[in-house]
Amino acid sequence: MTLPETLNGLLPIGGLAGEVVAAVIGAALIGTIMLTNTAVAGPWAKRKITAKFTDRIAVNRVGPAGLLIIVADAVRLLAKELIVPEGVDRPAWDLAPLLIASSALLGFAVIPMGSGLQLADPETGLAFVFAVASMASLGLVMAGYASNNKFSFLGGLRAVAQNLAYEIPLVLTGASVVLFTGTLQMSEIVAAQQGALFTLGPVAIPSWFAFVNPFAFVLFMIANLAEVGRNPFDIPEAPTEIVAGYQTEYSSVYFVLVYLGEFVHIFLGGAIAATLFLGGPAGPILPGFVWFLIKIWAVFLFTQWARSALPRVRIDQLIQIGWKGMLVLSFANLVLTAVIVGAIA
């Protein structure tokens, strides 16, 4: 049962009005949870994790363990003047940050988070989440093109090249999971990963697709790094050569939206990985939602490790890795999976 269906049974309003109110409340609740999660990750956890990886001291002066840096950063950024450069394409320039942030949030509508937290469960859930997540690429292109800045424009072009090269492998590895489950419905994909794959003494290895098909999981995690713009694939905003890429001309609330969208997108990638390969919210003892958070934060930790440890590749190397490496391997994985599933059937 989805969250709006649960809420609808508790509301005194019936009929279509009750369904609409329940859907709005459910969307607001899930949106608030993910925005709060991102607010902790962006200003605070990112700095703490990066400092640990690079043997430096992170924020520790503002509040206990530096936690109040979250409030300080919000006030500092939102209090800044919104500067609109000359010559920008104003409609596209205004819409780009909204598109980047909202596309990532929309993806959580179909993600089963456990403990009854799922906004919708359509039969085409996996196709929906890939479709709305890819809309962020359009926002990056709009931001780069509309800014009337050569550095921003170059960042937008890099974003197009990167997403074309790595989105196909990302979807193909997701399709290999669909071959195992026979469905695009997210709840059914999670349900297919229940039970134990095998046991090693007292330890039961769960039947997560990360263990069933580890090759697909590795390919997905690499392609996901490119999708969320983390090293070695942070080409669209490479600060050493193009300042900040597509977001160079943004300030104040628009910068906050772009920055927010980037981190929500990282957690959306973690949520997709958790759903497809890590059993979703499944786990022993703890509530399902807690396990869901643990898994998406584990993926976030992996992206931050990559950001700290891996050098950035050149744009030509990125294209070669994507088209000559990842695409070929993801097709090979899909064909091999189809052969295995056909043999089992």
ABEGO torsion letter per residue (X at the ends): XBAAAAAAAABABBEAAAAAAAAAAAAAAAAAAAAAAAAAAAAAAAAAAAAAAAGBBBBAABEBGGAAAAAAAAAAAAABBBBBBBGBBAAAAAAAAAAAAAAAAAAAAABBAEGGBBABBBAAAAAAAAAAAAAAAAAAAAAAAAAGBAAAAAAAAAAAAAAAAAAAAAAAAAAAAAAAAGBABAAAAAAAABEBABBBEABBBBABAAAABAAAAAAAAAAAAAAAGBOAAAAAABAAAAGAEAAAABBEAAAAAAAAAAAAAAAAAAAAAAAAAAGEABEBGBBAAAAAAAAAAAAAAAAAAAAAABBBBBAAAAAAAAAAAAAAAAAAAAAAAAAAAAAAX
